Amino acid sequence: MQWLHLPRAFPLRIASLMTAVPVITLTMFLSWFGWGLQPLERYYLMAYWGSSTSANQPRSTTQIEFLFKTAPGRKSKPVIDVDVASGRMWNLSLELSSSANERGWISLAKSRPEAVNSAELKRLLQEDFYGSRSFRQVIAEPLFYASSVPLLVLYVAFMMKRELGIEWHRLREEVSASELAFNLMETWTQFAKCIRSWIGRRIAVDKARLQRAHSAMKTVPHTAVVPGGVQQAETNLLTGEKQYLSSALQEPPQRRSIFPGAASLHNAKEQSKPWDESQWID
């Protein structure tokens, strides 16, 4: 493929239509969040979402930080829609309205995070800040516009089908199928060559190790074995065994008396003396 020619064949219209869907959807959502909601609706939106999703669960709570208006020497009070205004362009921060400043309020302050029962918090936010609209009704408008974006892009693509077809055909010409296809035979050949090279290296290493071991065995000196010496040693060993057996057989058998009294050794041929009661030990 001619990579230098790829920018010329790049399908600009197709890429623009593919990126248009997420870009337009995100732009519409940010626009709705910035200008379609009131300042307090933006501020309490996440708390309203959390309380709405867990309102049907018993004993479930949702954390929230209430917004108050403050002034020196005066008790803080929760703000309402007429007390706040949006900041400058593209700034979603809140500030006191001119009417609140005229009434003597100086600044805004957040309370500490509080865990409030989800059902009660949902009812409070729905009645005081969202005009009795549920969370689904609040986000229904941006979701409707977001779902219409893909349909709009498909309509534009249908109207530009001839131009898109030309772009796609030109891209396929630049990117040939033969160059992008996976060449299996060439890959297998390279792989087999690597395997054979690795096996050859292993064989050479093992062969060299065996040759070194064989040469080391040849250098070890061996003591010559004399056959006559071995035979003479065996004859001396047998002669010694025969002499020991002959001397053991020539000695007469002896026995030891089992009766109490002085221990004596008797010849096997000698007659035993009669027993005397005086030899008994009391």
C-alpha positions as CSV (number, residue, x, y, z in Angstrom):
1,M,0.0,0.0,0.0
2,Q,1.2,3.5,-0.8
3,W,1.1,5.1,2.6
4,L,2.0,8.5,1.2
5,H,-1.2,8.4,-0.9
6,L,-3.4,7.4,2.0
7,P,-4.2,11.0,3.2
8,R,-5.4,11.8,-0.3
9,A,-7.8,8.8,-0.2
10,F,-8.9,9.3,3.4
11,P,-12.7,9.2,3.6
12,L,-13.3,12.6,5.1
13,R,-17.1,12.6,4.8
14,I,-17.4,9.1,6.3
15,A,-15.2,10.0,9.2
16,S,-17.1,13.2,9.8
17,L,-20.5,11.4,9.9
18,M,-19.1,8.7,12.3
19,T,-17.8,11.3,14.7
20,A,-20.9,13.5,14.4
21,V,-23.1,11.2,16.5
22,P,-21.1,11.4,19.8
23,V,-20.1,15.0,19.3
24,I,-23.6,16.3,18.6
25,T,-25.1,14.2,21.4
26,L,-22.5,15.5,24.0
27,T,-23.0,19.1,22.8
28,M,-26.8,18.9,23.1
29,F,-26.6,17.4,26.6
30,L,-24.2,20.1,27.8
31,S,-26.3,22.8,26.3
32,W,-29.4,21.4,28.0
33,F,-27.6,21.2,31.3
34,G,-26.2,24.7,31.0
35,W,-29.3,26.6,29.7
36,G,-32.2,24.2,29.9
37,L,-32.2,23.9,33.7
38,Q,-32.6,26.4,36.3
39,P,-29.6,27.0,38.6
40,L,-31.1,25.1,41.6
41,E,-32.2,22.3,39.3
42,R,-28.6,21.9,38.2
43,Y,-27.4,22.0,41.7
44,Y,-29.8,19.4,43.1
45,L,-29.9,17.2,40.0
46,M,-27.5,14.4,41.3
47,A,-29.3,14.3,44.6
48,Y,-32.6,14.1,42.9
49,W,-31.4,11.2,40.7
50,G,-30.0,9.3,43.8
51,S,-33.2,9.8,45.8
52,S,-35.4,8.8,42.8
53,T,-33.6,5.5,42.2
54,S,-33.6,4.4,45.8
55,A,-36.9,5.9,46.9
56,N,-38.7,2.5,46.7
57,Q,-36.1,0.8,49.0
58,P,-37.1,0.9,52.7
59,R,-34.8,2.8,55.0
60,S,-32.6,4.0,52.1
61,T,-30.9,7.4,52.5
62,T,-29.3,9.9,50.1
63,Q,-26.6,12.4,50.9
64,I,-27.2,16.0,50.1
65,E,-25.7,19.4,50.8
66,F,-28.4,22.0,51.1
67,L,-27.7,25.5,49.9
68,F,-28.4,28.5,52.2
69,K,-28.2,32.3,51.9
70,T,-26.3,34.0,54.6
71,A,-25.8,37.5,56.0
72,P,-24.1,38.9,59.2
73,G,-26.4,39.0,62.2
74,R,-29.1,37.1,60.4
75,K,-30.2,33.4,60.5
76,S,-29.3,31.5,57.4
77,K,-32.3,30.4,55.2
78,P,-32.6,27.9,52.3
79,V,-32.4,29.5,49.0
80,I,-35.2,29.5,46.4
81,D,-35.2,30.1,42.7
82,V,-35.4,33.9,42.9
83,D,-32.4,34.0,45.3
84,V,-29.8,32.6,42.9
85,A,-28.5,33.3,39.4
86,S,-26.1,31.6,37.0
87,G,-22.6,32.9,36.7
88,R,-20.9,34.2,33.5
89,M,-21.1,32.6,30.1
90,W,-19.9,28.9,30.2
91,N,-19.7,29.2,34.0
92,L,-22.1,26.9,35.8
93,S,-21.4,28.3,39.3
94,L,-24.1,29.9,41.4
95,E,-24.3,33.4,42.8
96,L,-26.8,35.5,44.6
97,S,-29.3,37.3,42.5
98,S,-29.7,41.1,42.5
99,S,-33.0,40.8,44.3
100,A,-31.4,38.8,47.1
101,N,-28.7,41.4,47.4
102,E,-31.3,44.1,47.8
103,R,-32.9,42.2,50.6
104,G,-29.6,42.2,52.5
105,W,-28.2,38.7,51.8
106,I,-24.5,38.6,51.3
107,S,-23.4,35.1,50.2
108,L,-24.3,31.5,49.6
109,A,-23.1,28.6,51.8
110,K,-23.5,24.9,51.7
111,S,-24.5,22.8,54.7
112,R,-22.7,19.8,55.9
113,P,-23.5,16.5,54.0
114,E,-26.6,15.0,55.4
115,A,-28.1,11.6,55.0
116,V,-31.8,12.1,54.3
117,N,-34.5,9.4,53.7
118,S,-34.6,8.9,50.0
119,A,-38.4,9.0,49.7
120,E,-38.8,12.2,51.7
121,L,-35.9,13.9,49.9
122,K,-37.4,12.9,46.5
123,R,-40.8,14.4,47.5
124,L,-39.1,17.6,48.8
125,L,-37.1,18.2,45.7
126,Q,-39.9,17.3,43.4
127,E,-42.3,19.8,45.0
128,D,-39.9,22.7,45.8
129,F,-37.5,22.7,42.8
130,Y,-38.7,20.6,39.9
131,G,-42.3,21.7,39.6
132,S,-43.8,18.3,40.5
133,R,-41.9,16.7,37.6
134,S,-40.3,13.3,38.2
135,F,-36.6,12.7,37.3
136,R,-37.6,10.8,34.1
137,Q,-39.7,13.7,33.0
138,V,-36.8,16.1,33.7
139,I,-34.3,14.2,31.5
140,A,-36.9,13.2,28.9
141,E,-36.2,16.2,26.7
142,P,-32.4,15.8,26.3
143,L,-32.9,12.1,25.8
144,F,-35.4,12.7,23.0
145,Y,-33.0,15.0,21.2
146,A,-30.1,12.7,21.7
147,S,-32.0,9.8,20.2
148,S,-32.8,11.8,17.1
149,V,-29.1,12.5,16.4
150,P,-28.4,9.0,14.8
151,L,-31.5,9.3,12.7
152,L,-30.3,12.7,11.4
153,V,-26.9,11.4,10.6
154,L,-28.4,8.4,8.7
155,Y,-30.5,10.8,6.7
156,V,-27.5,12.9,5.8
157,A,-25.6,9.8,4.8
158,F,-28.5,8.7,2.6
159,M,-28.5,12.0,0.8
160,M,-24.7,11.8,0.3
161,K,-24.6,8.1,-0.7
162,R,-23.0,8.9,-4.1
163,E,-20.2,10.9,-2.6
164,L,-19.6,8.4,0.2
165,G,-19.5,5.5,-2.3
166,I,-16.8,7.3,-4.3
167,E,-14.7,7.9,-1.2
168,W,-15.0,4.3,-0.2
169,H,-14.1,3.0,-3.6
170,R,-11.0,5.2,-3.8
171,L,-9.9,4.0,-0.3
172,R,-10.3,0.4,-1.4
173,E,-8.1,1.0,-4.4
174,E,-5.3,2.5,-2.3
175,V,-5.5,-0.2,0.3
176,S,-5.2,-3.3,-1.8
177,A,-6.6,-6.5,-0.3
178,S,-3.4,-8.4,-1.2
179,E,-1.2,-6.2,1.0
180,L,-3.6,-6.3,3.9
181,A,-4.2,-10.0,3.7
182,F,-2.4,-12.2,6.2
183,N,0.3,-14.1,4.3
184,L,0.2,-17.5,6.1
185,M,2.8,-19.3,4.0
186,E,5.4,-16.6,4.5
187,T,4.8,-16.4,8.2
188,W,5.0,-20.1,8.6
189,T,8.3,-20.2,6.6
190,Q,9.8,-17.6,8.9
191,F,8.6,-19.4,12.0
192,A,10.0,-22.8,10.8
193,K,13.4,-21.2,10.0
194,C,13.6,-19.8,13.5
195,I,12.7,-23.1,15.0
196,R,15.3,-24.9,12.9
197,S,18.0,-22.4,13.8
198,W,17.2,-22.8,17.5
199,I,17.4,-26.6,17.3
200,G,20.7,-26.4,15.5
201,R,22.2,-24.1,18.2
202,R,21.0,-26.5,20.9
203,I,22.5,-29.5,19.2
204,A,25.9,-27.7,18.7
205,V,26.0,-26.7,22.4
206,D,25.2,-30.2,23.6
207,K,27.7,-31.8,21.2
208,A,30.4,-29.5,22.4
209,R,29.6,-30.4,26.1
210,L,29.8,-34.1,25.3
211,Q,33.2,-33.7,23.6
212,R,34.6,-31.9,26.5
213,A,33.4,-34.5,28.9
214,H,34.9,-37.3,26.7
215,S,38.3,-35.6,26.5
216,A,38.3,-35.1,30.3
217,M,37.7,-38.9,30.8
218,K,40.7,-39.7,28.6
219,T,43.1,-37.6,30.7
220,V,42.3,-39.5,34.0
221,P,45.1,-42.2,34.7
222,H,44.0,-45.8,35.2
223,T,45.9,-48.4,37.4
224,A,46.9,-51.6,35.6
225,V,45.2,-54.7,37.0
226,V,47.5,-57.8,37.3
227,P,45.4,-61.0,36.9
228,G,48.0,-63.1,38.9
229,G,47.7,-60.7,41.9
230,V,43.9,-61.0,42.0
231,Q,44.1,-64.8,41.9
232,Q,46.7,-64.9,44.6
233,A,44.6,-62.7,46.9
234,E,41.5,-64.9,46.4
235,T,43.6,-68.1,47.2
236,N,44.9,-66.5,50.5
237,L,41.4,-65.6,51.5
238,L,40.1,-69.1,51.0
239,T,43.0,-70.7,52.9
240,G,42.3,-68.4,55.9
241,E,38.7,-69.4,56.0
242,K,39.5,-73.1,55.8
243,Q,42.0,-72.9,58.7
244,Y,39.4,-71.1,60.9
245,L,36.7,-73.7,60.3
246,S,39.2,-76.6,61.1
247,S,40.2,-75.1,64.4
248,A,36.6,-74.6,65.3
249,L,35.6,-78.2,64.6
250,Q,38.5,-79.7,66.6
251,E,37.5,-78.0,69.9
252,P,35.3,-80.3,72.1
253,P,31.9,-79.1,73.0
254,Q,31.5,-77.7,76.5
255,R,28.4,-77.1,78.7
256,R,27.6,-74.8,81.6
257,S,25.7,-76.0,84.7
258,I,22.4,-74.3,85.2
259,F,22.2,-75.2,89.0
260,P,23.2,-72.7,91.7
261,G,26.6,-72.9,93.2
262,A,30.0,-72.6,91.8
263,A,30.1,-72.4,88.1
264,S,32.2,-75.2,86.5
265,L,33.0,-76.4,83.0
266,H,32.8,-80.1,82.3
267,N,34.0,-82.2,79.6
268,A,31.4,-83.8,77.4
269,K,32.8,-87.3,78.2
270,E,33.0,-86.8,82.0
271,Q,30.3,-88.3,84.3
272,S,28.2,-85.9,86.3
273,K,28.3,-86.2,90.1
274,P,25.2,-87.0,92.2
275,W,23.3,-84.1,93.7
276,D,23.8,-83.3,97.3
277,E,21.1,-81.4,99.3
278,S,23.8,-79.5,101.1
279,Q,24.5,-77.5,98.0
280,W,21.0,-76.0,98.1
281,I,21.1,-72.3,99.0
282,D,18.4,-71.2,101.5
